[in-house]
Amino acid sequence: MSLTYLLLAVALLCAVSFYFGRQRAVALSNGRYSNLHSLPAHYGMYTALWCGLPALGLLLVWMMFEGTIIQTMIVADLPEEVTSNSGLLSLALNSISQIAAGGGEHLTVSPEIVEAGHRLANLNTIANAALIVVMVSVALVGLALSYRRISSEMRARNNVERLFRYIMIVCSAIAILSTVGIVFSLLFEALHFFGKVSPLDFLFGLEWSPQTAIRADQVASDGAFGAIPLFVGTLLITLIAMFVAVPVGLFSAIYMGEYASPKFRAVAKPALEILAGVPTVVYGFFAALTVAPFLRDNGAVLGLDVSSESALAAGLVMGVMIIPFVSSLSDDVMSQVPKSLRDGSYGLGATRSETIRHVIFPAALPGIVGAVLLAVSRAIGETMIVVMAAGLAANMTVNPLQAVTTVTVQIVTLLVGDQEFDSAKTLSAFALGLLLFLITLGLNVFALKVVQKYREKYD
């Protein structure tokens, strides 16, 4: 049984539990709900939670450890010459997985690997059957125990609220721990990288060539890992995109919120937000096939040397892509400014433009800064448009007419394909990610200080 069907089965059991729990509460009330401490629905919810939560918890634990346990059992039966070599072991496990999935007919492997593949298939079948039996059993036990506990004096509402509070605490902890895990995973791998490459060379180096040299006339025997060209390219493309997105987005938000008629706003705002739903690869095609040739041809007419892949082409198209982030969010924030502030400003004789500048904009400044920050983060993290329109060349230049690359593009390039995380080339991706994380964190702290300094507070 697939995971989807298993979850549907648990949901069905929860619905059945809710029905039986509610019916038992109704029966105990003797037709008067005032005889119960809580409403019948709370008793039904109580049984449904005790039916579903233990089963889902078991499923989570099972998914976390099932693969490791089965792999350990498979590896224990492999020949020692395979298990002693990490490369051979990884290749053997890949072949075993293909055989277990029924697609290993084209493989030329030893009989031990074939036998291990069949054993893996059997173990997976047994594990799936055991999971179904155990999950259903746990759900039924939870249903039976919670059903027996139902009584007219039972504080079902309090118990349900307590369970939901625990669920929210767990969800909050998962979000926090996920963030901490991401940071530490970046940090540990980055420290491993800095054990191979000097942090000063990485932070202040002016040349990026992560490929391992194979000739004496190349940059160095271990490549060059100066990150300055990558961050210069990232900053250049981001600035171009923000020069397009921020004015256009803010002015369109002001117009739709303060000047446009309701009919025009009802049509224009959804049409503008469609831009946010267009896949980035489409923007990349548009930049590579339309914008970049247009800039190159018209630059040649003006006597400018415009590269076929330029930061200007990528920045312009990226700016168009993130206009909805600035426009829609800014419009939503400005529409939340109390109408009494507008009326008071108009009552004092201020014009509409003066009201926007001196009342609405200062009151909505925190939200507008948040919208701009979201747009900046979106621009910094964009990859596809840069690959297709700006290229992969790590040029140290601030000329928007030349080809550049960004941090995210290099991270993707470094981690493409089957990689072993033991070389400076692959580990440099984690160092770039950590540095980009710190820069983004600094931008957020700076924006928070700006908001605190200039925010208008109203009673």
C-alpha positions as a Markdown table, in Angstrom:
| # | Residue | x | y | z |
|---|---|---|---|---|
| 1 | Met | 0.0 | 0.0 | 0.0 |
| 2 | Ser | 1.4 | 3.4 | -1.0 |
| 3 | Leu | 1.8 | 6.2 | 1.5 |
| 4 | Thr | -1.2 | 8.1 | 0.1 |
| 5 | Tyr | -3.6 | 5.2 | 0.6 |
| 6 | Leu | -2.1 | 4.6 | 4.1 |
| 7 | Leu | -2.8 | 8.2 | 5.1 |
| 8 | Leu | -6.3 | 7.9 | 3.6 |
| 9 | Ala | -6.9 | 4.8 | 5.6 |
| 10 | Val | -5.8 | 6.6 | 8.8 |
| 11 | Ala | -8.1 | 9.6 | 7.9 |
| 12 | Leu | -11.0 | 7.2 | 7.4 |
| 13 | Leu | -10.3 | 5.6 | 10.8 |
| 14 | Cys | -10.2 | 9.1 | 12.4 |
| 15 | Ala | -13.6 | 9.9 | 10.8 |
| 16 | Val | -15.0 | 6.7 | 12.2 |
| 17 | Ser | -13.6 | 7.5 | 15.6 |
| 18 | Phe | -15.1 | 10.9 | 15.6 |
| 19 | Tyr | -18.5 | 9.4 | 14.8 |
| 20 | Phe | -18.4 | 6.8 | 17.5 |
| 21 | Gly | -17.0 | 9.2 | 20.1 |
| 22 | Arg | -19.7 | 11.8 | 19.3 |
| 23 | Gln | -22.5 | 9.1 | 19.4 |
| 24 | Arg | -21.3 | 7.8 | 22.7 |
| 25 | Ala | -21.4 | 11.4 | 24.2 |
| 26 | Val | -24.9 | 11.9 | 22.8 |
| 27 | Ala | -26.1 | 8.6 | 24.3 |
| 28 | Leu | -24.6 | 9.7 | 27.7 |
| 29 | Ser | -26.4 | 13.0 | 27.6 |
| 30 | Asn | -29.9 | 11.5 | 27.5 |
| 31 | Gly | -31.0 | 14.1 | 25.1 |
| 32 | Arg | -29.7 | 17.1 | 27.1 |
| 33 | Tyr | -26.3 | 18.3 | 26.2 |
| 34 | Ser | -26.2 | 20.3 | 29.5 |
| 35 | Asn | -25.5 | 16.9 | 31.2 |
| 36 | Leu | -22.1 | 16.8 | 29.5 |
| 37 | His | -19.1 | 18.8 | 30.4 |
| 38 | Ser | -18.3 | 19.5 | 26.7 |
| 39 | Leu | -20.2 | 19.5 | 23.4 |
| 40 | Pro | -20.5 | 16.0 | 21.7 |
| 41 | Ala | -18.2 | 17.2 | 18.9 |
| 42 | His | -15.4 | 17.6 | 21.5 |
| 43 | Tyr | -15.7 | 14.0 | 22.5 |
| 44 | Gly | -15.6 | 13.0 | 18.9 |
| 45 | Met | -12.6 | 15.1 | 18.3 |
| 46 | Tyr | -10.9 | 13.6 | 21.3 |
| 47 | Thr | -11.3 | 10.0 | 20.0 |
| 48 | Ala | -10.3 | 11.0 | 16.5 |
| 49 | Leu | -7.1 | 12.6 | 17.8 |
| 50 | Trp | -6.2 | 9.6 | 19.9 |
| 51 | Cys | -6.8 | 7.4 | 16.9 |
| 52 | Gly | -4.8 | 9.3 | 14.4 |
| 53 | Leu | -1.9 | 10.9 | 16.3 |
| 54 | Pro | -0.3 | 7.7 | 17.6 |
| 55 | Ala | -0.6 | 6.1 | 14.1 |
| 56 | Leu | 1.0 | 9.2 | 12.4 |
| 57 | Gly | 3.7 | 9.3 | 15.0 |
| 58 | Leu | 4.5 | 5.7 | 14.4 |
| 59 | Leu | 4.6 | 6.3 | 10.6 |
| 60 | Leu | 7.0 | 9.2 | 11.1 |
| 61 | Val | 9.4 | 7.1 | 13.2 |
| 62 | Trp | 9.1 | 4.2 | 10.8 |
| 63 | Met | 10.0 | 6.4 | 7.8 |
| 64 | Met | 13.0 | 7.8 | 9.6 |
| 65 | Phe | 14.6 | 4.5 | 10.5 |
| 66 | Glu | 13.2 | 1.9 | 8.0 |
| 67 | Gly | 15.6 | 2.7 | 5.2 |
| 68 | Thr | 18.6 | 2.7 | 7.5 |
| 69 | Ile | 17.7 | -0.6 | 9.2 |
| 70 | Ile | 17.0 | -2.4 | 5.9 |
| 71 | Gln | 20.2 | -1.0 | 4.3 |
| 72 | Thr | 22.2 | -2.2 | 7.3 |
| 73 | Met | 20.8 | -5.7 | 6.9 |
| 74 | Ile | 21.6 | -5.7 | 3.2 |
| 75 | Val | 25.2 | -4.4 | 3.7 |
| 76 | Ala | 25.9 | -7.0 | 6.4 |
| 77 | Asp | 25.5 | -9.8 | 3.8 |
| 78 | Leu | 27.7 | -8.2 | 1.1 |
| 79 | Pro | 31.2 | -9.4 | 0.4 |
| 80 | Glu | 33.9 | -7.7 | 2.4 |
| 81 | Glu | 35.7 | -6.4 | -0.7 |
| 82 | Val | 32.6 | -4.4 | -1.5 |
| 83 | Thr | 31.8 | -3.1 | 2.0 |
| 84 | Ser | 35.4 | -2.0 | 2.6 |
| 85 | Asn | 35.4 | 0.4 | -0.4 |
| 86 | Ser | 33.0 | 3.3 | -0.2 |
| 87 | Gly | 32.9 | 3.8 | -3.9 |
| 88 | Leu | 32.1 | 0.1 | -4.7 |
| 89 | Leu | 29.6 | 0.1 | -1.8 |
| 90 | Ser | 27.7 | 3.1 | -3.2 |
| 91 | Leu | 27.7 | 1.5 | -6.7 |
| 92 | Ala | 26.5 | -1.8 | -5.3 |
| 93 | Leu | 23.7 | -0.3 | -3.3 |
| 94 | Asn | 22.6 | 1.6 | -6.4 |
| 95 | Ser | 22.5 | -1.7 | -8.4 |
| 96 | Ile | 20.7 | -3.5 | -5.6 |
| 97 | Ser | 18.0 | -0.7 | -5.5 |
| 98 | Gln | 17.5 | -1.1 | -9.3 |
| 99 | Ile | 17.2 | -4.8 | -9.0 |
| 100 | Ala | 14.7 | -4.5 | -6.2 |
| 101 | Ala | 12.6 | -2.1 | -8.2 |
| 102 | Gly | 12.5 | -4.6 | -11.1 |
| 103 | Gly | 14.7 | -2.6 | -13.5 |
| 104 | Gly | 18.0 | -4.3 | -13.2 |
| 105 | Glu | 17.9 | -6.6 | -16.2 |
| 106 | His | 20.5 | -4.6 | -18.1 |
| 107 | Leu | 23.0 | -4.7 | -15.2 |
| 108 | Thr | 26.1 | -6.9 | -15.3 |
| 109 | Val | 26.7 | -7.7 | -11.6 |
| 110 | Ser | 27.8 | -10.5 | -9.4 |
| 111 | Pro | 25.3 | -13.1 | -8.1 |
| 112 | Glu | 25.7 | -11.7 | -4.6 |
| 113 | Ile | 24.4 | -8.3 | -5.8 |
| 114 | Val | 21.4 | -10.0 | -7.6 |
| 115 | Glu | 20.6 | -12.0 | -4.5 |
| 116 | Ala | 20.8 | -8.8 | -2.3 |
| 117 | Gly | 18.4 | -7.1 | -4.7 |
| 118 | His | 15.8 | -9.8 | -4.4 |
| 119 | Arg | 16.3 | -9.8 | -0.6 |
| 120 | Leu | 15.8 | -6.0 | -0.6 |
| 121 | Ala | 12.5 | -6.4 | -2.5 |
| 122 | Asn | 11.4 | -9.1 | 0.0 |
| 123 | Leu | 12.3 | -6.9 | 3.0 |
| 124 | Asn | 10.5 | -3.9 | 1.5 |
| 125 | Thr | 7.4 | -6.0 | 1.0 |
| 126 | Ile | 7.5 | -7.4 | 4.6 |
| 127 | Ala | 8.2 | -3.9 | 6.0 |
| 128 | Asn | 5.2 | -2.4 | 4.1 |
| 129 | Ala | 2.9 | -5.2 | 5.3 |
| 130 | Ala | 4.2 | -4.8 | 8.9 |
| 131 | Leu | 3.7 | -1.1 | 8.8 |
| 132 | Ile | 0.1 | -1.4 | 7.7 |
| 133 | Val | -0.7 | -4.0 | 10.4 |
| 134 | Val | 1.0 | -2.0 | 13.1 |
| 135 | Met | -0.5 | 1.3 | 12.1 |
| 136 | Val | -4.0 | 0.0 | 11.9 |
| 137 | Ser | -3.5 | -1.8 | 15.2 |
| 138 | Val | -2.2 | 1.3 | 17.0 |
| 139 | Ala | -5.1 | 3.4 | 15.5 |
| 140 | Leu | -7.7 | 0.8 | 16.7 |
| 141 | Val | -6.1 | 0.6 | 20.2 |
| 142 | Gly | -6.2 | 4.4 | 20.4 |
| 143 | Leu | -9.8 | 4.4 | 19.4 |
| 144 | Ala | -10.8 | 1.7 | 21.9 |
| 145 | Leu | -9.0 | 3.4 | 24.8 |
| 146 | Ser | -10.3 | 6.9 | 24.1 |
| 147 | Tyr | -13.8 | 5.5 | 23.6 |
| 148 | Arg | -13.8 | 3.8 | 26.9 |
| 149 | Arg | -12.7 | 7.0 | 28.7 |
| 150 | Ile | -15.6 | 9.0 | 27.5 |
| 151 | Ser | -18.0 | 9.9 | 30.3 |
| 152 | Ser | -20.3 | 12.8 | 31.1 |
| 153 | Glu | -17.8 | 14.3 | 33.6 |
| 154 | Met | -14.9 | 14.0 | 31.2 |
| 155 | Arg | -13.4 | 17.4 | 30.3 |
| 156 | Ala | -13.2 | 16.6 | 26.6 |
| 157 | Arg | -12.9 | 20.2 | 25.4 |
| 158 | Asn | -9.9 | 20.9 | 27.7 |
| 159 | Asn | -8.2 | 17.7 | 26.6 |
| 160 | Val | -8.7 | 18.5 | 22.9 |
| 161 | Glu | -7.4 | 22.0 | 23.4 |
| 162 | Arg | -4.4 | 20.7 | 25.3 |
| 163 | Leu | -3.6 | 18.2 | 22.5 |
| 164 | Phe | -3.9 | 20.9 | 19.9 |
| 165 | Arg | -1.5 | 23.1 | 22.0 |
| 166 | Tyr | 1.0 | 20.3 | 22.1 |
| 167 | Ile | 0.6 | 19.8 | 18.3 |
| 168 | Met | 1.3 | 23.5 | 17.7 |
| 169 | Ile | 4.3 | 23.4 | 20.1 |
| 170 | Val | 5.7 | 20.4 | 18.1 |
| 171 | Cys | 5.2 | 22.2 | 14.8 |
| 172 | Ser | 6.9 | 25.3 | 16.1 |
| 173 | Ala | 9.8 | 23.2 | 17.4 |
| 174 | Ile | 10.1 | 21.4 | 14.0 |
| 175 | Ala | 10.3 | 24.8 | 12.2 |
| 176 | Ile | 12.9 | 26.1 | 14.7 |
| 177 | Leu | 15.0 | 22.9 | 14.6 |
| 178 | Ser | 14.8 | 22.8 | 10.8 |
| 179 | Thr | 16.3 | 26.2 | 10.7 |
| 180 | Val | 19.0 | 25.3 | 13.2 |
| 181 | Gly | 19.7 | 22.1 | 11.3 |
| 182 | Ile | 20.2 | 24.0 | 8.0 |
| 183 | Val | 22.5 | 26.4 | 9.7 |
| 184 | Phe | 24.6 | 23.7 | 11.3 |
| 185 | Ser | 24.8 | 21.6 | 8.2 |
| 186 | Leu | 26.1 | 24.6 | 6.3 |
| 187 | Leu | 28.5 | 25.5 | 9.1 |
| 188 | Phe | 30.0 | 22.0 | 9.5 |
| 189 | Glu | 30.6 | 21.5 | 5.8 |
| 190 | Ala | 31.9 | 25.1 | 5.4 |
| 191 | Leu | 34.4 | 24.5 | 8.2 |
| 192 | His | 35.5 | 21.4 | 6.4 |
| 193 | Phe | 36.0 | 23.5 | 3.3 |
| 194 | Phe | 38.0 | 26.1 | 5.2 |
| 195 | Gly | 40.3 | 23.4 | 6.4 |
| 196 | Lys | 41.3 | 22.9 | 2.7 |
| 197 | Val | 41.1 | 26.6 | 1.5 |
| 198 | Ser | 42.1 | 29.7 | 3.5 |
| 199 | Pro | 39.1 | 31.8 | 4.6 |
| 200 | Leu | 41.0 | 34.9 | 3.5 |
| 201 | Asp | 41.5 | 33.5 | 0.0 |
| 202 | Phe | 37.8 | 32.7 | -0.2 |
| 203 | Leu | 36.5 | 36.0 | 1.2 |
| 204 | Phe | 38.9 | 38.3 | -0.5 |
| 205 | Gly | 40.0 | 36.4 | -3.6 |
| 206 | Leu | 39.3 | 38.0 | -6.9 |
| 207 | Glu | 39.3 | 34.9 | -9.1 |
| 208 | Trp | 36.9 | 32.0 | -9.1 |
| 209 | Ser | 37.9 | 28.7 | -10.8 |
| 210 | Pro | 36.9 | 25.8 | -8.7 |
| 211 | Gln | 37.9 | 23.2 | -11.2 |
| 212 | Thr | 41.0 | 21.1 | -10.2 |
| 213 | Ala | 43.9 | 22.0 | -12.4 |
| 214 | Ile | 45.4 | 19.4 | -14.7 |
| 215 | Arg | 48.1 | 21.5 | -16.3 |
| 216 | Ala | 50.9 | 23.6 | -14.8 |
| 217 | Asp | 49.7 | 26.8 | -16.6 |
| 218 | Gln | 46.3 | 26.8 | -15.0 |
| 219 | Val | 45.4 | 29.0 | -12.0 |
| 220 | Ala | 46.6 | 26.7 | -9.3 |
| 221 | Ser | 46.9 | 23.1 | -8.5 |
| 222 | Asp | 43.8 | 23.1 | -6.4 |
| 223 | Gly | 41.8 | 25.8 | -8.3 |
| 224 | Ala | 41.0 | 29.3 | -7.2 |
| 225 | Phe | 38.1 | 30.0 | -4.8 |
| 226 | Gly | 37.8 | 33.7 | -4.5 |
| 227 | Ala | 34.2 | 34.5 | -3.9 |
| 228 | Ile | 34.3 | 38.3 | -4.7 |
| 229 | Pro | 33.4 | 37.9 | -8.4 |
| 230 | Leu | 30.3 | 35.8 | -7.5 |
| 231 | Phe | 29.0 | 38.3 | -5.0 |
| 232 | Val | 29.7 | 41.2 | -7.3 |
| 233 | Gly | 27.7 | 39.5 | -10.0 |
| 234 | Thr | 24.9 | 38.7 | -7.5 |
| 235 | Leu | 24.8 | 42.3 | -6.3 |
| 236 | Leu | 24.9 | 43.7 | -9.8 |
| 237 | Ile | 22.0 | 41.6 | -11.1 |
| 238 | Thr | 20.0 | 42.2 | -7.9 |
| 239 | Leu | 20.4 | 46.0 | -8.1 |
| 240 | Ile | 19.3 | 46.0 | -11.7 |
| 241 | Ala | 16.2 | 43.9 | -10.8 |
| 242 | Met | 15.3 | 46.2 | -7.9 |
| 243 | Phe | 15.7 | 49.3 | -10.0 |
| 244 | Val | 13.0 | 47.8 | -12.2 |
| 245 | Ala | 10.8 | 46.2 | -9.6 |
| 246 | Val | 10.7 | 48.7 | -6.7 |
| 247 | Pro | 9.5 | 51.8 | -8.7 |
| 248 | Val | 7.2 | 50.0 | -10.9 |
| 249 | Gly | 5.8 | 47.9 | -8.1 |
| 250 | Leu | 5.3 | 50.8 | -5.6 |
| 251 | Phe | 3.8 | 53.1 | -8.2 |
| 252 | Ser | 1.4 | 50.4 | -9.4 |
| 253 | Ala | 0.4 | 49.6 | -5.8 |
| 254 | Ile | -0.2 | 53.3 | -5.1 |
| 255 | Tyr | -2.3 | 53.7 | -8.2 |
| 256 | Met | -4.4 | 50.6 | -7.7 |
| 257 | Gly | -4.9 | 51.4 | -4.0 |
| 258 | Glu | -5.5 | 55.1 | -4.1 |
| 259 | Tyr | -6.4 | 56.2 | -7.7 |
| 260 | Ala | -7.9 | 53.3 | -9.6 |
| 261 | Ser | -11.6 | 52.6 | -9.7 |
| 262 | Pro | -12.8 | 49.3 | -8.1 |
| 263 | Lys | -13.6 | 47.8 | -11.5 |
| 264 | Phe | -10.1 | 48.5 | -12.9 |
| 265 | Arg | -8.5 | 47.2 | -9.6 |
| 266 | Ala | -10.5 | 44.0 | -9.8 |
| 267 | Val | -9.0 | 43.3 | -13.3 |
| 268 | Ala | -5.5 | 44.8 | -13.0 |
| 269 | Lys | -4.4 | 43.3 | -9.7 |
| 270 | Pro | -5.1 | 39.6 | -10.7 |
| 271 | Ala | -3.5 | 40.3 | -14.1 |
| 272 | Leu | -0.4 | 41.7 | -12.5 |
| 273 | Glu | -0.2 | 38.8 | -10.0 |
| 274 | Ile | -0.1 | 36.4 | -13.0 |
| 275 | Leu | 3.5 | 37.4 | -13.4 |
| 276 | Ala | 4.3 | 35.7 | -10.1 |
| 277 | Gly | 2.9 | 32.4 | -11.4 |
| 278 | Val | 4.9 | 32.2 | -14.6 |
| 279 | Pro | 7.7 | 29.6 | -14.3 |
| 280 | Thr | 11.2 | 31.0 | -14.0 |
| 281 | Val | 12.4 | 28.9 | -17.0 |
| 282 | Val | 9.9 | 30.8 | -19.1 |
| 283 | Tyr | 11.4 | 34.1 | -18.0 |
| 284 | Gly | 14.8 | 32.6 | -18.8 |
| 285 | Phe | 13.7 | 31.7 | -22.3 |
| 286 | Phe | 12.3 | 35.2 | -22.8 |
| 287 | Ala | 15.5 | 36.8 | -21.5 |
| 288 | Ala | 17.8 | 34.5 | -23.6 |
| 289 | Leu | 15.7 | 34.6 | -26.9 |
| 290 | Thr | 14.2 | 38.1 | -26.8 |
| 291 | Val | 15.7 | 40.6 | -24.3 |
| 292 | Ala | 19.4 | 39.6 | -24.7 |
| 293 | Pro | 19.4 | 39.7 | -28.6 |
| 294 | Phe | 17.5 | 43.0 | -28.4 |
| 295 | Leu | 20.0 | 44.6 | -26.1 |
| 296 | Arg | 22.9 | 43.2 | -28.2 |
| 297 | Asp | 21.6 | 44.5 | -31.5 |
| 298 | Asn | 20.6 | 47.9 | -30.2 |
| 299 | Gly | 23.9 | 48.2 | -28.3 |
| 300 | Ala | 25.7 | 47.6 | -31.6 |
| 301 | Val | 23.8 | 50.4 | -33.2 |
| 302 | Leu | 24.8 | 52.7 | -30.5 |
| 303 | Gly | 28.4 | 51.6 | -30.6 |
| 304 | Leu | 28.3 | 49.6 | -27.3 |
| 305 | Asp | 29.8 | 46.2 | -26.9 |
| 306 | Val | 27.0 | 44.2 | -25.3 |
| 307 | Ser | 27.6 | 40.6 | -24.6 |
| 308 | Ser | 25.2 | 37.9 | -25.8 |
| 309 | Glu | 24.8 | 37.0 | -22.1 |
| 310 | Ser | 24.7 | 40.1 | -19.9 |
| 311 | Ala | 23.8 | 41.1 | -16.4 |
| 312 | Leu | 21.5 | 43.8 | -17.8 |
| 313 | Ala | 19.3 | 41.2 | -19.7 |
| 314 | Ala | 19.0 | 39.0 | -16.6 |
| 315 | Gly | 18.4 | 41.9 | -14.3 |
| 316 | Leu | 15.7 | 43.5 | -16.4 |
| 317 | Val | 13.7 | 40.2 | -16.8 |
| 318 | Met | 14.2 | 39.3 | -13.1 |
| 319 | Gly | 12.9 | 42.8 | -12.2 |
| 320 | Val | 9.7 | 42.1 | -14.2 |
| 321 | Met | 9.4 | 38.8 | -12.5 |
| 322 | Ile | 9.4 | 40.2 | -9.0 |
| 323 | Ile | 7.2 | 43.2 | -9.6 |
| 324 | Pro | 4.2 | 41.3 | -8.2 |
| 325 | Phe | 6.0 | 40.7 | -4.9 |
| 326 | Val | 6.5 | 44.4 | -4.4 |
| 327 | Ser | 3.2 | 45.6 | -5.9 |
| 328 | Ser | 0.8 | 43.1 | -4.4 |
| 329 | Leu | 2.2 | 43.1 | -0.9 |
| 330 | Ser | 2.6 | 46.9 | -0.8 |
| 331 | Asp | -1.0 | 47.3 | -2.0 |
| 332 | Asp | -2.2 | 45.0 | 0.7 |
| 333 | Val | -0.2 | 46.9 | 3.4 |
| 334 | Met | -1.4 | 50.3 | 2.3 |
| 335 | Ser | -5.0 | 49.2 | 2.1 |
| 336 | Gln | -4.8 | 48.2 | 5.8 |
| 337 | Val | -4.0 | 51.8 | 6.9 |
| 338 | Pro | -7.0 | 53.0 | 8.8 |
| 339 | Lys | -9.5 | 55.1 | 6.8 |
| 340 | Ser | -9.7 | 57.6 | 9.7 |
| 341 | Leu | -6.1 | 58.6 | 8.9 |
| 342 | Arg | -7.0 | 59.4 | 5.3 |
| 343 | Asp | -10.2 | 61.2 | 6.3 |
| 344 | Gly | -8.3 | 63.3 | 8.9 |
| 345 | Ser | -5.7 | 64.2 | 6.3 |
| 346 | Tyr | -8.3 | 65.2 | 3.8 |
| 347 | Gly | -10.2 | 67.2 | 6.5 |
| 348 | Leu | -7.0 | 69.3 | 7.1 |
| 349 | Gly | -6.9 | 70.2 | 3.5 |
| 350 | Ala | -4.2 | 67.9 | 2.2 |
| 351 | Thr | -4.3 | 66.7 | -1.3 |
| 352 | Arg | -4.4 | 63.0 | -2.3 |
| 353 | Ser | -0.7 | 62.9 | -3.1 |
| 354 | Glu | 0.2 | 64.7 | 0.1 |
| 355 | Thr | -1.9 | 62.2 | 2.1 |
| 356 | Ile | 0.0 | 59.3 | 0.4 |
| 357 | Arg | 3.4 | 60.8 | 1.1 |
| 358 | His | 2.9 | 62.0 | 4.6 |
| 359 | Val | 0.2 | 59.6 | 6.1 |
| 360 | Ile | -0.3 | 56.4 | 4.1 |
| 361 | Phe | 3.3 | 55.7 | 3.1 |
| 362 | Pro | 4.8 | 56.3 | 6.6 |
| 363 | Ala | 2.1 | 54.2 | 8.2 |
| 364 | Ala | 2.7 | 51.3 | 5.7 |
| 365 | Leu | 6.5 | 51.6 | 5.7 |
| 366 | Pro | 7.2 | 48.4 | 7.7 |
| 367 | Gly | 5.1 | 46.3 | 5.3 |
| 368 | Ile | 6.6 | 48.0 | 2.3 |
| 369 | Val | 10.1 | 47.4 | 3.6 |
| 370 | Gly | 9.1 | 43.7 | 4.1 |
| 371 | Ala | 7.8 | 43.5 | 0.5 |
| 372 | Val | 11.1 | 45.0 | -0.8 |
| 373 | Leu | 13.1 | 42.6 | 1.3 |
| 374 | Leu | 11.1 | 39.7 | 0.0 |
| 375 | Ala | 11.8 | 40.9 | -3.6 |
| 376 | Val | 15.5 | 41.2 | -2.8 |
| 377 | Ser | 15.6 | 37.7 | -1.4 |
| 378 | Arg | 13.8 | 36.4 | -4.5 |
| 379 | Ala | 16.3 | 38.1 | -6.7 |
| 380 | Ile | 19.3 | 36.8 | -4.8 |
| 381 | Gly | 18.0 | 33.3 | -4.9 |
| 382 | Glu | 17.0 | 33.2 | -8.6 |
| 383 | Thr | 19.0 | 30.8 | -10.7 |
| 384 | Met | 17.4 | 29.8 | -13.9 |
| 385 | Ile | 17.2 | 33.3 | -15.4 |
| 386 | Val | 20.8 | 34.0 | -14.6 |
| 387 | Val | 21.9 | 30.7 | -16.1 |
| 388 | Met | 20.1 | 31.3 | -19.4 |
| 389 | Ala | 20.6 | 35.1 | -19.7 |
| 390 | Ala | 23.8 | 36.0 | -17.8 |
| 391 | Gly | 25.9 | 32.9 | -18.2 |
| 392 | Leu | 28.3 | 31.0 | -15.9 |
| 393 | Ala | 31.4 | 33.2 | -16.3 |
| 394 | Ala | 32.7 | 34.5 | -13.0 |
| 395 | Asn | 33.8 | 37.9 | -14.3 |
| 396 | Met | 35.0 | 40.5 | -11.9 |
| 397 | Thr | 33.1 | 43.5 | -13.4 |
| 398 | Val | 30.4 | 46.0 | -12.6 |
| 399 | Asn | 29.6 | 46.6 | -16.2 |
| 400 | Pro | 26.0 | 45.5 | -16.8 |
| 401 | Leu | 26.7 | 44.8 | -20.4 |
| 402 | Gln | 29.1 | 42.0 | -19.7 |
| 403 | Ala | 28.4 | 38.4 | -18.7 |
| 404 | Val | 28.5 | 37.6 | -14.9 |
| 405 | Thr | 27.3 | 34.8 | -12.6 |
| 406 | Thr | 25.8 | 34.6 | -9.2 |
| 407 | Val | 26.3 | 32.7 | -6.0 |
| 408 | Thr | 23.2 | 30.5 | -6.4 |
| 409 | Val | 24.2 | 29.5 | -10.0 |
| 410 | Gln | 27.6 | 28.4 | -8.9 |
| 411 | Ile | 26.1 | 26.4 | -6.0 |
| 412 | Val | 23.9 | 24.5 | -8.4 |
| 413 | Thr | 26.8 | 24.0 | -10.9 |
| 414 | Leu | 29.1 | 22.7 | -8.1 |
| 415 | Leu | 26.5 | 20.1 | -6.9 |
| 416 | Val | 25.2 | 18.8 | -10.3 |
| 417 | Gly | 25.6 | 15.1 | -10.7 |
| 418 | Asp | 27.0 | 12.4 | -8.4 |
| 419 | Gln | 29.3 | 14.2 | -6.0 |
| 420 | Glu | 31.4 | 13.1 | -3.1 |
| 421 | Phe | 31.6 | 15.8 | -0.4 |
| 422 | Asp | 35.3 | 15.4 | 0.2 |
| 423 | Ser | 36.8 | 17.9 | -2.3 |
| 424 | Ala | 37.2 | 21.6 | -2.1 |
| 425 | Lys | 35.1 | 22.0 | -5.2 |
| 426 | Thr | 31.9 | 20.5 | -3.8 |
| 427 | Leu | 32.5 | 21.8 | -0.3 |
| 428 | Ser | 32.8 | 25.4 | -1.6 |
| 429 | Ala | 29.1 | 25.3 | -2.3 |
| 430 | Phe | 28.4 | 25.1 | 1.4 |
| 431 | Ala | 30.8 | 27.9 | 2.1 |
| 432 | Leu | 29.0 | 30.0 | -0.5 |
| 433 | Gly | 25.6 | 29.1 | 1.0 |
| 434 | Leu | 26.8 | 30.0 | 4.5 |
| 435 | Leu | 28.1 | 33.4 | 3.4 |
| 436 | Leu | 24.9 | 34.1 | 1.5 |
| 437 | Phe | 22.9 | 33.2 | 4.5 |
| 438 | Leu | 24.9 | 35.6 | 6.7 |
| 439 | Ile | 24.5 | 38.4 | 4.1 |
| 440 | Thr | 20.8 | 37.9 | 3.9 |
| 441 | Leu | 20.6 | 37.9 | 7.7 |
| 442 | Gly | 22.5 | 41.2 | 7.8 |
| 443 | Leu | 20.1 | 42.7 | 5.3 |
| 444 | Asn | 17.1 | 41.7 | 7.5 |
| 445 | Val | 18.7 | 43.1 | 10.6 |
| 446 | Phe | 19.4 | 46.4 | 8.8 |
| 447 | Ala | 15.9 | 46.6 | 7.5 |
| 448 | Leu | 14.5 | 46.0 | 11.0 |
| 449 | Lys | 16.6 | 48.9 | 12.3 |
| 450 | Val | 15.3 | 51.1 | 9.5 |
| 451 | Val | 11.7 | 50.2 | 10.2 |
| 452 | Gln | 12.2 | 50.9 | 14.0 |
| 453 | Lys | 13.7 | 54.3 | 13.2 |
| 454 | Tyr | 11.3 | 55.6 | 10.7 |
| 455 | Arg | 8.0 | 53.8 | 11.6 |
| 456 | Glu | 5.1 | 56.1 | 12.4 |
| 457 | Lys | 3.1 | 55.0 | 15.4 |
| 458 | Tyr | -0.5 | 55.8 | 15.9 |
| 459 | Asp | -2.8 | 55.4 | 18.9 |
